[in-house]
Amino acid sequence: MLSPEPVEPEWPFDLWLKLAVERFGLSPAEFWETGFRDWRMLTAQATKPTMTREDFEVLLKHFPDEPQ
C-alpha cells in the first residue's frame, strides 16, 4: 500500500504580507520579524463592539459636541 503524499498546510502568507504592508504600514522585513502570536492578535476580529450605544450616550452626555 502506498503512503499518501504529505499535504502542506495552506498558510496565507502572501495575503498576510500584503495586509501588513498596505494596512499596517510594515516593511516586509518587519512583517517577517513579527511573531505569529502577535500577528494573530493584530488581525483577530473583536469579540464585541469596542463601544456600545449605551456607553456612547453616557460619553456624549459628559462631553457634548456643542455646549448646552
C-alpha positions in Angstrom: 0.0 0.0 0.0 1.3 3.4 -1.0 1.5 6.2 1.6 -0.4 9.4 0.7 1.8 12.3 -0.2 2.2 14.7 2.7 -0.1 17.7 2.4 1.3 21.0 3.3 -1.0 23.4 5.2 -2.2 26.3 3.2 -1.0 29.3 5.0 -2.0 32.7 3.6 1.5 34.3 3.9 1.1 36.3 0.7 -2.2 37.7 1.8 -0.8 38.4 5.3 2.3 40.2 3.8 0.1 42.4 1.6 -2.1 43.2 4.7 0.9 44.1 6.8 2.4 46.4 4.2 -0.8 48.1 2.9 -2.9 48.3 6.1 -0.4 48.4 8.9 2.5 50.1 7.1 5.0 47.5 8.0 8.0 46.7 5.8 8.3 43.2 4.6 11.2 42.7 7.0 9.1 43.9 9.9 6.3 41.5 8.9 8.7 38.6 8.9 10.1 39.6 12.3 6.6 39.7 13.8 5.8 36.7 16.0 2.9 34.5 15.0 1.1 35.1 18.2 1.5 38.9 17.8 0.3 38.8 14.2 -2.8 36.8 15.1 -3.6 39.3 17.9 -3.3 42.2 15.5 -5.6 40.6 12.9 -8.1 38.9 15.1 -11.7 40.0 15.0 -13.0 41.8 18.0 -15.4 39.6 20.0 -17.7 42.5 20.9 -18.1 46.1 19.8 -15.5 48.5 21.3 -18.2 50.8 22.5 -21.9 50.0 23.0 -24.6 52.6 22.2 -25.3 53.0 25.9 -21.6 53.7 26.5 -21.7 56.3 23.7 -24.7 58.0 25.2 -23.0 58.3 28.6 -19.9 59.7 26.9 -22.0 62.2 24.8 -23.8 63.4 28.0 -20.5 64.1 29.7 -18.8 65.6 26.6 -21.4 67.0 24.2 -20.4 68.2 20.7 -21.9 71.6 21.5 -22.1 73.2 24.9 -25.6 73.1 26.3 
